[in-house]
């Protein structure tokens, strides 16, 4: 038994996948446009105490960071901001 009381957890996972395929349930997360991503980066950098000048300097680095990670998302923006602010 697992935490949920399932005797065969693998079968439970397969059943859930089968239900999602049968009823067409899909959750999609689309990447942010570049301007939106940079806006979120700027927000987090401000929250972390960076100046407007530092934020402007961070744009190219933020874009490279997202490119290296294959995504422009809120999580990637937050990770970049923490890394950038930690180095300043």
C-alpha positions, 0 to 999 in steps of 0.5 A: 500500500502507498500513502493513498491506500493504493495497492498498485500505485502504477495502475492508479497512474495509468487510470488517471492518464487514461481518463485524461486521454479519454476526456481530452484534458490538457493544461498548457503553459505558453512562454511569455513574450519577451517584453512580459518576461523582462517586465517580470524580471524587473519586478523581481529585481526591484523587490530584491533591492536592485536600482533602475540602472542595474535592472536596465543592465540586467536585460541582456543577461536575463534574455541569455539566462532564459535562452539557456534554460529554454523558457521565458517563464515566471519561474525562470525570471525569479531564478534569474533575479535571485542569481543576479541580485545575489551577485550585486 
